Amino acid sequence: MAQIWMQILFKVAQFWMPFNSKAVIVLPDGSRAIERREALIDNAMVKLLARGHRWHRKLFDGTHASIEDMAKSENISPSFVSRILRLAYLSPTIVEAILDGKYPAHLTMKDLMEPFPMDWSMQEKIFLQQK
């Protein structure tokens, strides 16, 4: 039996990761370095989507009169409330991908918190296409 020796050079960068973060190796083509047998469901991302829908419902059913009123009752900033509320307007295709754990490796909660267009096809181009 012949032995093959391979030398692989790589650089390890030191970085800080928040408590709920997951490290994912993303290849230059945008795919994950380690293929998953099962879907990787990001519970924090799912909770963020659920919060957006819940807050949206509370605004429209009259529980809260305004974003400012909701922010005051939740003890958070109105800016944060408005960023989370936007998630209620995400394309159903994106929501399904997140819930099924089949979203691109590059998509993070930080991306979802940034302003995005209301047009669903534009959202899908931004969030679901491989980079």
FIVOVO-883510 format. One record per atom (N, C-alpha, C): residue in one letter; atom name; x, y negated, z negated; residue number from 1. Coordinates in nm, 3 decimals. Atoms other than C-alpha are relative to their C-alpha. Layout:
BEGIN
[miti "a", "CA", [X, Y, Z], NUM]
...
//
This chain:
BEGIN
[miti "m", "N", [0.086, 0.117, 0.000], 1]
[miti "m", "CA", [0.000, 0.000, 0.000], 1]
[miti "m", "C", [0.091, -0.124, 0.000], 1]
[miti "a", "N", [-0.079, 0.122, -0.011], 2]
[miti "a", "CA", [0.148, -0.334, 0.105], 2]
[miti "a", "C", [-0.058, -0.109, -0.089], 2]
[miti "q", "N", [0.044, 0.112, 0.082], 3]
[miti "q", "CA", [0.135, -0.633, -0.124], 3]
[miti "q", "C", [0.020, -0.130, 0.077], 3]
[miti "i", "N", [-0.009, 0.131, -0.064], 4]
[miti "i", "CA", [0.068, -0.981, 0.005], 4]
[miti "i", "C", [-0.001, -0.104, -0.110], 4]
[miti "w", "N", [-0.007, 0.109, 0.097], 5]
[miti "w", "CA", [0.170, -1.284, -0.200], 5]
[miti "w", "C", [-0.038, -0.129, 0.070], 5]
[miti "m", "N", [0.046, 0.125, -0.058], 6]
[miti "m", "CA", [0.001, -1.612, -0.133], 6]
[miti "m", "C", [0.022, -0.112, -0.102], 6]
[miti "q", "N", [-0.018, 0.116, 0.087], 7]
[miti "q", "CA", [0.093, -1.949, -0.276], 7]
[miti "q", "C", [-0.103, -0.105, 0.040], 7]
[miti "i", "N", [0.101, 0.101, -0.025], 8]
[miti "i", "CA", [-0.191, -2.198, -0.308], 8]
[miti "i", "C", [0.033, -0.122, -0.083], 8]
[miti "l", "N", [-0.029, 0.125, 0.070], 9]
[miti "l", "CA", [-0.114, -2.556, -0.393], 9]
[miti "l", "C", [-0.128, -0.078, -0.017], 9]
[miti "f", "N", [0.116, 0.085, 0.024], 10]
[miti "f", "CA", [-0.380, -2.770, -0.551], 10]
[miti "f", "C", [0.033, -0.098, -0.110], 10]
[miti "k", "N", [-0.020, 0.105, 0.097], 11]
[miti "k", "CA", [-0.403, -3.077, -0.761], 11]
[miti "k", "C", [-0.122, -0.005, -0.090], 11]
[miti "v", "N", [0.109, 0.008, 0.096], 12]
[miti "v", "CA", [-0.612, -3.093, -1.075], 12]
[miti "v", "C", [-0.007, -0.142, -0.050], 12]
[miti "a", "N", [0.021, 0.137, 0.046], 13]
[miti "a", "CA", [-0.755, -3.432, -1.151], 13]
[miti "a", "C", [-0.071, 0.006, -0.134], 13]
[miti "q", "N", [0.066, 0.008, 0.130], 14]
[miti "q", "CA", [-0.849, -3.522, -1.502], 14]
[miti "q", "C", [-0.112, -0.102, 0.010], 14]
[miti "f", "N", [0.115, 0.090, -0.008], 15]
[miti "f", "CA", [-1.192, -3.675, -1.528], 15]
[miti "f", "C", [-0.091, 0.027, -0.118], 15]
[miti "w", "N", [0.096, -0.010, 0.109], 16]
[miti "w", "CA", [-1.465, -3.735, -1.783], 16]
[miti "w", "C", [-0.132, 0.046, 0.057], 16]
[miti "m", "N", [0.131, -0.047, -0.043], 17]
[miti "m", "CA", [-1.790, -3.546, -1.750], 17]
[miti "m", "C", [-0.101, -0.023, -0.112], 17]
[miti "p", "N", [0.104, 0.016, 0.102], 18]
[miti "p", "CA", [-2.108, -3.646, -1.933], 18]
[miti "p", "C", [-0.047, 0.135, -0.053], 18]
[miti "f", "N", [0.043, -0.121, 0.068], 19]
[miti "f", "CA", [-2.262, -3.389, -2.168], 19]
[miti "f", "C", [-0.082, 0.095, 0.087], 19]
[miti "n", "N", [0.089, -0.086, -0.078], 20]
[miti "n", "CA", [-2.528, -3.258, -1.927], 20]
[miti "n", "C", [0.051, 0.029, 0.141], 20]
[miti "s", "N", [-0.050, -0.012, -0.136], 21]
[miti "s", "CA", [-2.304, -3.255, -1.618], 21]
[miti "s", "C", [0.040, 0.143, 0.034], 21]
[miti "k", "N", [-0.049, -0.127, -0.050], 22]
[miti "k", "CA", [-2.213, -2.958, -1.406], 22]
[miti "k", "C", [0.108, -0.031, 0.102], 22]
[miti "a", "N", [-0.107, 0.018, -0.097], 23]
[miti "a", "CA", [-1.887, -2.937, -1.216], 23]
[miti "a", "C", [-0.032, 0.085, 0.122], 23]
[miti "v", "N", [0.027, -0.072, -0.124], 24]
[miti "v", "CA", [-1.938, -2.840, -0.852], 24]
[miti "v", "C", [0.113, -0.033, 0.096], 24]
[miti "i", "N", [-0.105, 0.021, -0.099], 25]
[miti "i", "CA", [-1.661, -2.792, -0.598], 25]
[miti "i", "C", [-0.068, -0.015, 0.135], 25]
[miti "v", "N", [0.061, 0.028, -0.129], 26]
[miti "v", "CA", [-1.766, -2.950, -0.270], 26]
[miti "v", "C", [0.110, -0.001, 0.106], 26]
[miti "l", "N", [-0.096, -0.007, -0.110], 27]
[miti "l", "CA", [-1.577, -2.864, 0.049], 27]
[miti "l", "C", [-0.015, -0.122, 0.090], 27]
[miti "p", "N", [0.008, 0.117, -0.088], 28]
[miti "p", "CA", [-1.500, -3.131, 0.312], 28]
[miti "p", "C", [-0.123, -0.003, 0.090], 28]
[miti "d", "N", [0.119, -0.002, -0.085], 29]
[miti "d", "CA", [-1.798, -3.016, 0.521], 29]
[miti "d", "C", [-0.129, -0.023, -0.079], 29]
[miti "g", "N", [0.115, 0.030, 0.083], 30]
[miti "g", "CA", [-2.031, -3.087, 0.226], 30]
[miti "g", "C", [-0.064, 0.122, -0.064], 30]
[miti "s", "N", [0.056, -0.120, 0.060], 31]
[miti "s", "CA", [-2.103, -2.725, 0.135], 31]
[miti "s", "C", [0.067, 0.029, -0.134], 31]
[miti "r", "N", [-0.057, -0.037, 0.129], 32]
[miti "r", "CA", [-2.042, -2.575, -0.207], 32]
[miti "r", "C", [0.112, 0.102, 0.023], 32]
[miti "a", "N", [-0.114, -0.091, -0.014], 33]
[miti "a", "CA", [-1.711, -2.392, -0.248], 33]
[miti "a", "C", [-0.036, 0.142, -0.043], 33]
[miti "i", "N", [0.042, -0.132, 0.048], 34]
[miti "i", "CA", [-1.873, -2.108, -0.438], 34]
[miti "i", "C", [-0.148, 0.014, 0.033], 34]
[miti "e", "N", [0.139, -0.022, -0.037], 35]
[miti "e", "CA", [-2.191, -1.979, -0.281], 35]
[miti "e", "C", [-0.073, 0.061, -0.117], 35]
[miti "r", "N", [0.080, -0.047, 0.112], 36]
[miti "r", "CA", [-2.468, -1.905, -0.525], 36]
[miti "r", "C", [-0.085, 0.118, 0.044], 36]
[miti "r", "N", [0.093, -0.110, -0.026], 37]
[miti "r", "CA", [-2.657, -1.580, -0.544], 37]
[miti "r", "C", [-0.142, -0.047, -0.028], 37]
[miti "e", "N", [0.130, 0.052, 0.037], 38]
[miti "e", "CA", [-2.943, -1.763, -0.710], 38]
[miti "e", "C", [0.004, -0.151, 0.012], 38]
[miti "a", "N", [0.009, 0.145, -0.007], 39]
[miti "a", "CA", [-3.062, -2.119, -0.687], 39]
[miti "a", "C", [0.054, -0.062, -0.129], 39]
[miti "l", "N", [-0.051, 0.074, 0.115], 40]
[miti "l", "CA", [-2.889, -2.366, -0.916], 40]
[miti "l", "C", [-0.096, -0.114, -0.029], 40]
[miti "i", "N", [0.100, 0.101, 0.034], 41]
[miti "i", "CA", [-3.167, -2.562, -1.079], 41]
[miti "i", "C", [0.058, -0.091, -0.107], 41]
[miti "d", "N", [-0.053, 0.099, 0.092], 42]
[miti "d", "CA", [-3.049, -2.880, -1.247], 42]
[miti "d", "C", [-0.116, -0.049, -0.087], 42]
[miti "n", "N", [0.112, 0.033, 0.089], 43]
[miti "n", "CA", [-3.283, -2.911, -1.545], 43]
[miti "n", "C", [-0.009, -0.149, -0.028], 43]
[miti "a", "N", [0.002, 0.144, 0.026], 44]
[miti "a", "CA", [-3.180, -3.271, -1.610], 44]
[miti "a", "C", [-0.063, -0.076, 0.117], 44]
[miti "m", "N", [0.058, 0.063, -0.118], 45]
[miti "m", "CA", [-3.272, -3.366, -1.253], 45]
[miti "m", "C", [-0.151, 0.027, 0.007], 45]
[miti "v", "N", [0.142, -0.036, 0.001], 46]
[miti "v", "CA", [-3.605, -3.183, -1.284], 46]
[miti "v", "C", [-0.074, -0.084, -0.104], 46]
[miti "k", "N", [0.062, 0.082, 0.106], 47]
[miti "k", "CA", [-3.681, -3.365, -1.611], 47]
[miti "k", "C", [-0.013, -0.145, 0.044], 47]
[miti "l", "N", [0.005, 0.138, -0.050], 48]
[miti "l", "CA", [-3.600, -3.697, -1.444], 48]
[miti "l", "C", [-0.117, -0.018, 0.097], 48]
[miti "l", "N", [0.113, 0.004, -0.093], 49]
[miti "l", "CA", [-3.849, -3.623, -1.164], 49]
[miti "l", "C", [-0.133, 0.005, -0.076], 49]
[miti "a", "N", [0.123, -0.013, 0.078], 50]
[miti "a", "CA", [-4.113, -3.517, -1.417], 50]
[miti "a", "C", [-0.031, -0.129, -0.075], 50]
[miti "r", "N", [0.019, 0.127, 0.070], 51]
[miti "r", "CA", [-4.061, -3.835, -1.618], 51]
[miti "r", "C", [-0.052, -0.107, 0.094], 51]
[miti "g", "N", [0.045, 0.097, -0.099], 52]
[miti "g", "CA", [-4.102, -4.045, -1.304], 52]
[miti "g", "C", [-0.148, 0.017, 0.032], 52]
[miti "h", "N", [0.141, -0.027, -0.032], 53]
[miti "h", "CA", [-4.434, -3.877, -1.221], 53]
[miti "h", "C", [-0.090, -0.028, -0.121], 53]
[miti "r", "N", [0.080, 0.024, 0.121], 54]
[miti "r", "CA", [-4.557, -3.893, -1.581], 54]
[miti "r", "C", [-0.019, -0.150, -0.023], 54]
[miti "w", "N", [0.010, 0.145, 0.020], 55]
[miti "w", "CA", [-4.478, -4.265, -1.610], 55]
[miti "w", "C", [-0.089, -0.064, 0.107], 55]
[miti "h", "N", [0.084, 0.051, -0.109], 56]
[miti "h", "CA", [-4.641, -4.330, -1.271], 56]
[miti "h", "C", [-0.147, 0.022, -0.034], 56]
[miti "r", "N", [0.138, -0.032, 0.038], 57]
[miti "r", "CA", [-4.958, -4.156, -1.390], 57]
[miti "r", "C", [-0.048, -0.090, -0.115], 57]
[miti "k", "N", [0.038, 0.086, 0.114], 58]
[miti "k", "CA", [-4.956, -4.357, -1.716], 58]
[miti "k", "C", [-0.028, -0.144, 0.044], 58]
[miti "l", "N", [0.027, 0.135, -0.051], 59]
[miti "l", "CA", [-4.940, -4.683, -1.521], 59]
[miti "l", "C", [-0.134, -0.005, 0.071], 59]
[miti "f", "N", [0.122, 0.002, -0.080], 60]
[miti "f", "CA", [-5.224, -4.589, -1.290], 60]
[miti "f", "C", [-0.126, 0.042, -0.076], 60]
[miti "d", "N", [0.120, -0.033, 0.077], 61]
[miti "d", "CA", [-5.453, -4.443, -1.554], 61]
[miti "d", "C", [-0.030, -0.104, -0.108], 61]
[miti "g", "N", [0.025, 0.110, 0.093], 62]
[miti "g", "CA", [-5.423, -4.759, -1.762], 62]
[miti "g", "C", [0.059, 0.017, -0.139], 62]
[miti "t", "N", [-0.064, -0.019, 0.131], 63]
[miti "t", "CA", [-5.226, -4.615, -2.054], 63]
[miti "t", "C", [0.093, -0.117, -0.030], 63]
[miti "h", "N", [-0.088, 0.117, 0.012], 64]
[miti "h", "CA", [-4.975, -4.894, -1.993], 64]
[miti "h", "C", [-0.042, -0.102, 0.106], 64]
[miti "a", "N", [0.044, 0.105, -0.091], 65]
[miti "a", "CA", [-5.061, -5.228, -1.836], 65]
[miti "a", "C", [0.108, -0.041, 0.099], 65]
[miti "s", "N", [-0.110, 0.045, -0.088], 66]
[miti "s", "CA", [-4.717, -5.295, -1.686], 66]
[miti "s", "C", [0.126, 0.081, -0.031], 66]
[miti "i", "N", [-0.130, -0.064, 0.022], 67]
[miti "i", "CA", [-4.361, -5.169, -1.654], 67]
[miti "i", "C", [0.059, -0.051, -0.131], 67]
[miti "e", "N", [-0.054, 0.058, 0.123], 68]
[miti "e", "CA", [-4.265, -5.407, -1.934], 68]
[miti "e", "C", [-0.066, 0.063, -0.123], 68]
[miti "d", "N", [0.073, -0.062, 0.109], 69]
[miti "d", "CA", [-4.536, -5.262, -2.159], 69]
[miti "d", "C", [0.049, 0.143, -0.023], 69]
[miti "m", "N", [-0.049, -0.137, 0.010], 70]
[miti "m", "CA", [-4.418, -4.908, -2.084], 70]
[miti "m", "C", [0.140, 0.002, -0.060], 70]
[miti "a", "N", [-0.137, 0.007, 0.050], 71]
[miti "a", "CA", [-4.055, -5.001, -2.147], 71]
[miti "a", "C", [0.003, -0.028, -0.150], 71]
[miti "k", "N", [0.008, 0.034, 0.142], 72]
[miti "k", "CA", [-4.147, -5.153, -2.480], 72]
[miti "k", "C", [-0.044, 0.121, -0.082], 72]
[miti "s", "N", [0.050, -0.116, 0.075], 73]
[miti "s", "CA", [-4.341, -4.842, -2.589], 73]
[miti "s", "C", [0.103, 0.114, -0.001], 73]
[miti "e", "N", [-0.102, -0.106, -0.009], 74]
[miti "e", "CA", [-4.055, -4.611, -2.476], 74]
[miti "e", "C", [0.133, -0.045, -0.062], 74]
[miti "n", "N", [-0.120, 0.059, 0.059], 75]
[miti "n", "CA", [-3.795, -4.844, -2.634], 75]
[miti "n", "C", [0.121, 0.008, 0.094], 75]
[miti "i", "N", [-0.106, 0.004, -0.100], 76]
[miti "i", "CA", [-3.593, -4.870, -2.311], 76]
[miti "i", "C", [-0.019, -0.124, 0.086], 76]
[miti "s", "N", [0.008, 0.122, -0.081], 77]
[miti "s", "CA", [-3.526, -5.142, -2.055], 77]
[miti "s", "C", [-0.099, 0.016, 0.115], 77]
[miti "p", "N", [0.090, -0.006, -0.116], 78]
[miti "p", "CA", [-3.781, -5.231, -1.785], 78]
[miti "p", "C", [0.072, 0.041, 0.128], 78]
[miti "s", "N", [-0.079, -0.037, -0.118], 79]
[miti "s", "CA", [-3.503, -5.188, -1.528], 79]
[miti "s", "C", [0.011, 0.153, 0.012], 79]
[miti "f", "N", [-0.010, -0.146, -0.001], 80]
[miti "f", "CA", [-3.456, -4.824, -1.628], 80]
[miti "f", "C", [-0.134, 0.063, 0.036], 80]
[miti "v", "N", [0.135, -0.052, -0.031], 81]
[miti "v", "CA", [-3.832, -4.762, -1.618], 81]
[miti "v", "C", [-0.027, -0.011, 0.150], 81]
[miti "s", "N", [0.029, 0.017, -0.143], 82]
[miti "s", "CA", [-3.856, -4.904, -1.266], 82]
[miti "s", "C", [0.084, 0.094, 0.087], 82]
[miti "r", "N", [-0.083, -0.094, -0.077], 83]
[miti "r", "CA", [-3.564, -4.689, -1.143], 83]
[miti "r", "C", [-0.056, 0.142, -0.007], 83]
[miti "i", "N", [0.059, -0.135, 0.014], 84]
[miti "i", "CA", [-3.730, -4.375, -1.282], 84]
[miti "i", "C", [-0.133, 0.009, 0.073], 84]
[miti "l", "N", [0.130, 0.001, -0.069], 85]
[miti "l", "CA", [-4.073, -4.474, -1.145], 85]
[miti "l", "C", [0.014, 0.023, 0.150], 85]
[miti "r", "N", [-0.022, -0.020, -0.144], 86]
[miti "r", "CA", [-3.929, -4.479, -0.792], 86]
[miti "r", "C", [-0.003, 0.147, 0.037], 86]
[miti "l", "N", [-0.007, -0.143, -0.030], 87]
[miti "l", "CA", [-3.884, -4.103, -0.819], 87]
[miti "l", "C", [-0.137, 0.061, 0.029], 87]
[miti "a", "N", [0.136, -0.047, -0.030], 88]
[miti "a", "CA", [-4.262, -4.061, -0.802], 88]
[miti "a", "C", [-0.030, -0.014, 0.149], 88]
[miti "y", "N", [0.022, 0.023, -0.144], 89]
[miti "y", "CA", [-4.232, -4.174, -0.438], 89]
[miti "y", "C", [0.099, 0.077, 0.088], 89]
[miti "l", "N", [-0.092, -0.082, -0.079], 90]
[miti "l", "CA", [-3.972, -3.918, -0.330], 90]
[miti "l", "C", [-0.078, 0.092, 0.094], 90]
[miti "s", "N", [0.057, -0.093, -0.097], 91]
[miti "s", "CA", [-4.046, -3.704, -0.028], 91]
[miti "s", "C", [-0.027, 0.135, -0.066], 91]
[miti "p", "N", [0.028, -0.133, 0.055], 92]
[miti "p", "CA", [-4.216, -3.375, -0.120], 92]
[miti "p", "C", [0.107, 0.103, 0.037], 92]
[miti "t", "N", [-0.106, -0.092, -0.042], 93]
[miti "t", "CA", [-3.942, -3.197, 0.074], 93]
[miti "t", "C", [0.120, -0.010, -0.094], 93]
[miti "i", "N", [-0.113, 0.021, 0.092], 94]
[miti "i", "CA", [-3.675, -3.348, -0.152], 94]
[miti "i", "C", [-0.036, 0.056, -0.138], 94]
[miti "v", "N", [0.044, -0.050, 0.130], 95]
[miti "v", "CA", [-3.875, -3.272, -0.466], 95]
[miti "v", "C", [0.004, 0.153, -0.002], 95]
[miti "e", "N", [0.000, -0.146, -0.009], 96]
[miti "e", "CA", [-3.921, -2.910, -0.354], 96]
[miti "e", "C", [0.143, 0.054, -0.001], 96]
[miti "a", "N", [-0.139, -0.044, -0.004], 97]
[miti "a", "CA", [-3.549, -2.876, -0.278], 97]
[miti "a", "C", [0.063, -0.007, -0.139], 97]
[miti "i", "N", [-0.055, 0.014, 0.135], 98]
[miti "i", "CA", [-3.461, -3.004, -0.626], 98]
[miti "i", "C", [-0.060, 0.105, -0.093], 98]
[miti "l", "N", [0.066, -0.098, 0.088], 99]
[miti "l", "CA", [-3.718, -2.782, -0.800], 99]
[miti "l", "C", [0.046, 0.143, 0.030], 99]
[miti "d", "N", [-0.046, -0.134, -0.040], 100]
[miti "d", "CA", [-3.595, -2.477, -0.603], 100]
[miti "d", "C", [0.151, 0.017, -0.014], 100]
[miti "g", "N", [-0.145, -0.006, 0.011], 101]
[miti "g", "CA", [-3.228, -2.562, -0.660], 101]
[miti "g", "C", [0.069, 0.013, 0.134], 101]
[miti "k", "N", [-0.055, -0.015, -0.136], 102]
[miti "k", "CA", [-3.170, -2.580, -0.283], 102]
[miti "k", "C", [0.036, -0.135, 0.061], 102]
[miti "y", "N", [-0.041, 0.133, -0.046], 103]
[miti "y", "CA", [-3.051, -2.940, -0.260], 103]
[miti "y", "C", [0.149, 0.002, 0.032], 103]
[miti "p", "N", [-0.142, 0.002, -0.035], 104]
[miti "p", "CA", [-2.711, -3.033, -0.109], 104]
[miti "p", "C", [0.089, -0.025, -0.123], 104]
[miti "a", "N", [-0.094, 0.012, 0.112], 105]
[miti "a", "CA", [-2.408, -3.018, -0.340], 105]
[miti "a", "C", [0.030, -0.144, -0.036], 105]
[miti "h", "N", [-0.037, 0.139, 0.025], 106]
[miti "h", "CA", [-2.346, -3.390, -0.302], 106]
[miti "h", "C", [-0.109, -0.079, -0.072], 106]
[miti "l", "N", [0.111, 0.074, 0.059], 107]
[miti "l", "CA", [-2.689, -3.492, -0.439], 107]
[miti "l", "C", [0.007, 0.006, -0.152], 107]
[miti "t", "N", [-0.009, 0.008, 0.146], 108]
[miti "t", "CA", [-2.673, -3.612, -0.801], 108]
[miti "t", "C", [-0.113, -0.088, -0.053], 108]
[miti "m", "N", [0.099, 0.087, 0.063], 109]
[miti "m", "CA", [-2.900, -3.785, -1.049], 109]
[miti "m", "C", [0.035, -0.146, 0.025], 109]
[miti "k", "N", [-0.044, 0.138, -0.026], 110]
[miti "k", "CA", [-2.694, -4.099, -0.995], 110]
[miti "k", "C", [-0.050, -0.046, 0.137], 110]
[miti "d", "N", [0.050, 0.034, -0.134], 111]
[miti "d", "CA", [-2.790, -4.091, -0.625], 111]
[miti "d", "C", [-0.149, -0.033, -0.004], 111]
[miti "l", "N", [0.145, 0.020, 0.009], 112]
[miti "l", "CA", [-3.158, -4.066, -0.715], 112]
[miti "l", "C", [-0.036, -0.130, -0.071], 112]
[miti "m", "N", [0.026, 0.122, 0.076], 113]
[miti "m", "CA", [-3.130, -4.367, -0.946], 113]
[miti "m", "C", [0.026, -0.127, 0.082], 113]
[miti "e", "N", [-0.029, 0.114, -0.087], 114]
[miti "e", "CA", [-3.005, -4.592, -0.666], 114]
[miti "e", "C", [-0.124, -0.031, 0.085], 114]
[miti "p", "N", [0.114, 0.033, -0.089], 115]
[miti "p", "CA", [-3.257, -4.782, -0.448], 115]
[miti "p", "C", [0.002, 0.087, 0.126], 115]
[miti "f", "N", [0.012, -0.079, -0.123], 116]
[miti "f", "CA", [-3.384, -4.576, -0.155], 116]
[miti "f", "C", [-0.125, -0.044, 0.075], 116]
[miti "p", "N", [0.117, 0.042, -0.078], 117]
[miti "p", "CA", [-3.631, -4.637, 0.130], 117]
[miti "p", "C", [-0.124, 0.081, -0.037], 117]
[miti "m", "N", [0.126, -0.069, 0.030], 118]
[miti "m", "CA", [-3.996, -4.544, 0.084], 118]
[miti "m", "C", [-0.039, 0.098, 0.111], 118]
[miti "d", "N", [0.029, -0.089, -0.113], 119]
[miti "d", "CA", [-4.008, -4.374, 0.426], 119]
[miti "d", "C", [0.061, 0.139, -0.028], 119]
[miti "w", "N", [-0.046, -0.133, 0.035], 120]
[miti "w", "CA", [-3.986, -3.999, 0.362], 120]
[miti "w", "C", [0.106, 0.055, 0.094], 120]
[miti "s", "N", [-0.101, -0.053, -0.093], 121]
[miti "s", "CA", [-3.791, -3.917, 0.678], 121]
[miti "s", "C", [0.136, -0.065, -0.024], 121]
[miti "m", "N", [-0.126, 0.068, 0.032], 122]
[miti "m", "CA", [-3.530, -4.177, 0.586], 122]
[miti "m", "C", [0.060, 0.056, -0.130], 122]
[miti "q", "N", [-0.047, -0.059, 0.126], 123]
[miti "q", "CA", [-3.509, -4.037, 0.233], 123]
[miti "q", "C", [0.067, 0.135, 0.027], 123]
[miti "e", "N", [-0.054, -0.131, -0.030], 124]
[miti "e", "CA", [-3.452, -3.689, 0.372], 124]
[miti "e", "C", [0.135, -0.008, 0.071], 124]
[miti "k", "N", [-0.129, 0.021, -0.067], 125]
[miti "k", "CA", [-3.173, -3.816, 0.598], 125]
[miti "k", "C", [0.107, -0.037, -0.101], 125]
[miti "i", "N", [-0.096, 0.046, 0.101], 126]
[miti "i", "CA", [-3.007, -3.986, 0.301], 126]
[miti "i", "C", [0.036, 0.111, -0.099], 126]
[miti "f", "N", [-0.022, -0.092, 0.111], 127]
[miti "f", "CA", [-3.049, -3.715, 0.038], 127]
[miti "f", "C", [0.026, 0.146, 0.039], 127]
[miti "l", "N", [-0.007, -0.143, -0.031], 128]
[miti "l", "CA", [-3.071, -3.380, 0.219], 128]
[miti "l", "C", [0.103, 0.037, 0.105], 128]
[miti "q", "N", [-0.099, -0.035, -0.101], 129]
[miti "q", "CA", [-2.820, -3.404, 0.503], 129]
[miti "q", "C", [0.134, 0.022, -0.064], 129]
[miti "q", "N", [-0.137, -0.025, 0.049], 130]
[miti "q", "CA", [-2.478, -3.257, 0.440], 130]
[miti "q", "C", [0.088, -0.116, 0.039], 130]
[miti "k", "N", [-0.092, 0.112, -0.030], 131]
[miti "k", "CA", [-2.210, -3.524, 0.420], 131]
[miti "k", "C", [0.127, 0.050, 0.062], 131]
//
